[in-house]
Amino acid sequence: MSWRACAMAGWLRSATRPMVQVIQRHAVRAILLTPDEEVLMMRVRDPGGEHSWWITPGGGREAGETLEQTLRRELDEELSLQPGAIGPLVWRRQHTVTMHARRWCQYEDYFLIPTPPFNPVMRDADEASRVLEMRWWPLADLFSTDQDLTPRAIATIVEDYLRDGPPQGELEIEVLVD
């Protein structure tokens, strides 16, 4: 199901699930990349606390915000970071998943932001309660880890950027349905 179809339908039915309302969410995320080719990732846990995975900083777009405004607000809340320039859009993803006893269809835009390394400080207490740790990952470690990363292709996205520069033309959307 494409993002447009998901957004227009607002409902989802599958062979194993009854029809349920799908909550639409648009998120903006940053791939923060240091000159030493390290990427900042945050390990978060699911609401049940049984599973954790690594994500890039960012979050949901609020009404009336541009993508850049959303990303700047999220980076300030999550990392106490005020980046100078927002880099290029390098990845898009749509993920449909059940969380918090609800069905979500989240569309995500990923921007690459070159940055010197820094010590992130989370300013949002609610958000901090879901983050288990933050870590700068060397690119080689992102390729070799067996831990769950989001997006799964984070190492390839960064490697492609370092080799070829920003993507040219319209980006394809990685579509995941759990």
N, C-alpha and C positions, 0 to 999 in steps of 0.2 A: 504494500500500500504506500503510495507516495505521500510526501508531506502534505501536498494540497488535498489529496483524497482524504487523508487522516483528519486534516483540519476542517474540511468541509463536512465530512460525515459526522464527526463528534461522537460516533458510536462504533463499536467493534463487536463482531460476532465471529466465533471460530467453532470448529467441530468439537472442541473440548471445553469451551466456555460459553455461557449464555450471553446474550447481548448486554453490554455494559456501557455506560457513558465513559468516554475517553476524555481526560483532562489534557488540554493543550498547554504546552509551555515552550517558550523560546528562551534558550540560554546562550550566553556568550562566554567563551573561555579563552584563556591566554596560555600559549606555550612560551614560557619565559626561558630564554636561551642565553647562557653566558658565553663569553669569548673562549672559554675552555670546553665548550660543547657539553654543558650540563643543563638539565631541564628540571625545573622545580615541580615536584608532584606532592600531592596531599593524600594521605591514606585515610579513607573514611569508612565508616561501618554502616551496615544496613540497620534499619530501625530495630530489628530483633537482636542485633549484636552478634549474630552467628557468622557473618561473612564480612570481609573487608576487601577493598580494592583501592587502587591509586588513580586519582584524577588530577587534571590540571585546574588551577584556580579559575574562578568565574562563577556565574550563576544566572538566575532568571531575570529576564527583562521586565521592567515595570512599565505600566501604561505611560505612553508619551515619551519614553526614553529612546534615544538612538542606540545603535549597537555600541558606539564608542562611549556614550554616557553610561550605559550598563556596565561595560567592562571596567571603566575607571572607578565607578562606585564599588563594584565587587572587589577589585584589587585593593582599594583603600580599606574596605571592611575586613577582608580576609588576610591581607599581608601588610597593611599600613604602607602600601606602595602607591606612589603617584608618578606613573611613567611619563616621560616627556612626549614621545610619539608612540602611537599605536601602529604596529607593523602590519604586514599584509595578511589578508585572509588566506589561510593555507589548507583548511579542511572543513568539511561539512558532514554532519551526521544527523540521522533521525533514529531515535531509539524508542520503541514501544515496550513498556515494561509494567509489571504490577509492583507497586510499592505503597506502603502505608494503607494497605487494603483497598487501593484504588488503581485503576488502569491509567497510565500516563503515555502520552505521545510527545516526546521532547525533541525539538529541533535545536541543533547546536551549531554555532559558528565558532571556529577556532582561528585566532589571530596569533601570529608569531611576533614576539616582542624581544628584541635583543636587549640584554641588561647585564650590568656587572653583578656578581654575586652579592647577596645581602642576606641578613637574618630576618626572616618574616616574623611579624608580630600580629596576631589575630586580634582585632578590636571588637568583633561581634561575639558575645558570650554564647548565644544560642548556637551559632555556627561552630564555635570552638568546641562545644560539647560533642559534635559529630566527627571532629577531626582527631584522629589518633596520633598522627605525626606528619611532619613535613620534611622533605629531603631533596637535596640537589642530586639528581641522578646523572652520572656520566652516560653519554650516548651508548657506549659499548654495553653498559649494564642494562639499559633499556632493551637492547637486542637479546640479551642472554637470560633475563629473569624469567622465572616461572610464576611470578606473581601476576594477579589480574591488573591490567592497565587499561585505562580509558582515555583516549581511544586506543584500541588494541594495536593499531599501526603507528603509534606515536614515534617510535624510533625511525621508521621508514619515512614518515612525514618530515621529520627534522633532517634526516640524511638527504632526502630529495631537495629540500630547501637549501641546504649547504652546498650541494653539488650544482643545482640548476637555478637557484634563486626563487623568487615568488612564482607560484603557478600562473600560467597564462590562460586566458579564456575562462569560460564558466567551469566551475568545479562540479564534479560528480558528487553525489550524496551517498555516504555509506548508510545503508538501511539495516537496522537490527530489530528483530522482534523476538522477545522472550516469551 
